[in-house]
Amino acid sequence: EAVLDVLQGGSLGNTQGYSSYLRAFARQIVNGLWLTDFSIRGAGKDMVIGGRTMRPELVPAYIQRLNQETVIQGGSFTALEMQPPKATPGPDGKPVQLPNYLEFRLGVAAESGK
């Protein structure tokens, strides 16, 4: 019983896998916004989602859509960063023209007591 309690409690990490998160990301399509990376730690309680958009007003809509997913519920978005891509010099050393999009990162953490 003690071993079962540990497994069900999530202290050993995610024993169910991460496919439910990937399905949730796949269901929540917002035209003009795309994911570039994500990180899910432990039992899925801590997550970072990175992406890009040409229209920054789409990010709050995406957050609302993600909040409807059962696997995301019980967590809260604790951080949002948005910035233009970093400029890198071209082969001739001159700055290249920046792409016309913004990069964003969302931090998600489990709410205490849930």
FENWOTA-V38036 format. One record per helix or strand. SS is the DSSP state (H for helix, E for strand). FROM is the first residue (numbers start at 1). TO is the last residue. Records with the same first field share a line. If there is no record, write none. Layout:
BEGIN
SS->FROM-TO, FROM-TO
END
This chain:
BEGIN
H->2-9, 19-27, 58-67
E->33-41, 46-53, 75-84, 89-89, 95-95, 102-110
END
